[in-house]
């Protein structure tokens, strides 16, 4: 059984005993039923992880930190996923699996055919929720760098940031003719745009193409929003990365 891993946003000096945050302690003791002396791994997003032993203190818990190490589990590809916001569990699933597939950063975008509508307060709460999904995925898959979920932008706001992007830019488009196999491996970062449930509005697609995005096909079948980005990430990792 793998050693349980927990994200803790705090310094993790080996040789010290640190108190687990309440939510992490509840999960470790109340959900996983870990016992005194059980091995655990803590990480804080700096690229390293610290192995220690659990010390139960009533309903709380601490960890006696023993050894720090920095295993390399990051993809050689630097990919930012720009994802048209989808509703409910679809977006959670996309972000969870994108993290497992090595994505570097995530930019959610509200597009014309996005079904869910979010005011400022809901956007903030949804972003916090998605960052939690990302952290949980890192705990599960072994990553020690946590991909950031950027603030949700409306399409026109995001489009205004495009001139500042570097590297390759791809637009997933079922009507495109270019395939991944036709492309050379990127030498810089990759920005990958995937649409929401309803697909792109024609004006949005045209604007993105004018902004320098290359239309990219994933084959003859039309994929759902939660499938398209993940299929592209898996294919990129297989062709250029570490799968």
N, C-alpha and C positions, 0 to 999 in steps of 0.2 A: 504494500500500500504506500503511495507517495506521501512524503512528509507534508503536512498541511502548511500552506503559505498564506500570509496575511500582510496586507498593505497597511503601513503605519506611517503617517506623515510627520515624522520626527527623527531626530538624530538616533542612530543605532550603534553606539560605540561598543565593540567587543570588550568583555570583561566587566560590564555593568549589568545591573538588573533594572529593567524598565517596565513601567505599568502599561498594560494594553489599554487603548481607548475603550470606552464602555461598550460600544457596538461590536468591536472586534472580540472583546472578552465574552460577551453574550453568545456570539457565534461559536467561539472556540469551546466554551464550557457547556453552554446550554444546548447547542445544536449538534456539534460534533462529539460532545461528551469526552473531550480530552481530559486526561488525568495528570496529576503531579508527575513531573519527570518526563512527560512525553516530549519528543522532539518536535520543534516547529521552526519555520523559516519566516523571518520578517524582512520586508523590503520597503524602501521609502521613495523609489523612483529615480535614484541617482545612478542606477546601473549595477549596484552591488546588492547582495543579500546576506543576511546574518543568520546563522544557525544557532539555536538556543534550546533551552528546556523550559517547559511551562511550570510555573509555580502558582498554584491556586491560593487565593486569599479571600475566602468567603465567596460572594457572588462575583468578585472581581478576579483578575489574574495578572500576573507579571511574567516576564520572560527573562531568564538568566542567559545573556548573550555570550556565546562561546567563540565563534569563529566567523570572520567575514570573508567572502569570496566574490568574484565578479565573473560568473560564467557568461559566455557570449551566446546569446539566444536571439539577437536582433537580426533582421533581414538585411542583406547588403543593399537592398533597394530602399530608396527614400520616397515613399508614396503618400501623398495627401489625398484622401477621399473627400470629394465634394459631393455630398449626398442630398438629393431632393428629399425633403422631409416626408416620411410616410407615417401612417397612423399606427398607434398601439404597439403590439408586439413585433410588427414587421420591422420597425426602426430599431428596436432593441436587438432583434436577431441579426440584423445587418451589422450593427456596431460590434456586437459580441464576436461574430465570426470574422469580421474584418481585422479585429485585434489578433485573433488566433492566426490569421494569414499574414500578419506582420506589418499592417498599415502603420504609418508614422504619426499621422495627425488626421483629424476629422473636422470638416466644415459643414454643418447642416445649413441648408438653404431652403427658404420658402419660395415655391414657384407657383405659377398661375394655376396649374392643375394639382397642386397639393390639396389633399382632401381636408386635413385637420387645420384649424385656424387657431392661432395662439396670440393672446395679448402679451404685453411686456412681462407681467408677473408670471404667466404660464410659461413663457419662453425661458425665464430664469430657472423656474422649477424643473422644466423638462431638460434643460441643459445639465443641471445638477444630477438628475436621475440618470441621464446618459453617461455622465462621467463615472457614476457609480457602476453602471453596466461595464464600462471599459475597465475599471479597476478590478471588478470581479473576474473578468476574462483574463486579465494579467495574472491574478492569483492562481487561476486554474491552469493556464498554459505555460507558466514559468517565465514570463517576461518581467524584467526588472526596470524597464523604462515604460512609463505610463503615457500612451498617446493622449494629447490634450484634445478635448472637444471644445471647439471655438464657439463664441456666442452665435446664436442663430441669426442669420442675415436674410433680408428679402433679396430677391434675385438681382434687382438693380443695384443694391448696395454691394453685393458680392462682385458683380460685374465690374464695379468701379475699382476693385482691388486687383483685377486680373493683370493690368499693365505692370504691376510690381512682382509678378510671379517669374520664377526662373525655371529652366528645364523644359521637359516635354509636357504637352497638354493634350489630353485625350477626352473626347466626348463619346460616350457609349451611345450608339445610334443603330437600331435594327435595319435602317435603310442604307447604311454605309456599305461600301464594297471592300474597303481595306481591312485586312485581318492582322492579328497580332503576329502571325508567322511571317508577314511581309516586312516587319520592322526590325531594325537593328537595336541592340540593347542600349538603353539610355545611359548617358554619361553623367547626367545630373539628376535632379529630382524629377518626379513624375506627379502631375496633378491629374486626377481621374474624376470626371464628372458623370454621375448617374442620376437619372430623373426620378420623379415621384411615381405614385401608382398610375396616374393618368398620362404619364409621358411628358415630353416637352411640348410647350406651345411653339408654333412655327416661328414666331418672332423671337422667342428665347433661343431656339436652336440657331437661327440665323445670326443673332447677336454674338453667340458664343463662337461660332465659326469665324466671324469677322474679327473676334478678339484673339484669334490664332490657335484655336483648338482643332485638332485633327479628328475627324469622324472615324470611329472604330467599330467594326462589326464583331459580334460574338457568334456568328453563324446564322443559319437560315431560320431558326426558331426565335420567336419573341419571348424574352425572359421577363419574369416579374421583377419589380424593383428590388426586392430582397434577394433575388437570385443574380441579377445582372452584375452588380458591383463585386459580389463574391466570386462569381465565375471569372471575371476579369482579373481580380487579384490572384486567384489560384493559378490562372494561366500565366500571368506575369512572373509569379514566383517559380513556376515550373520551367519557364523558358529562360528567365534571366536571373532568378534569385536562388533560393536555397531549398526548394522542394525537390 
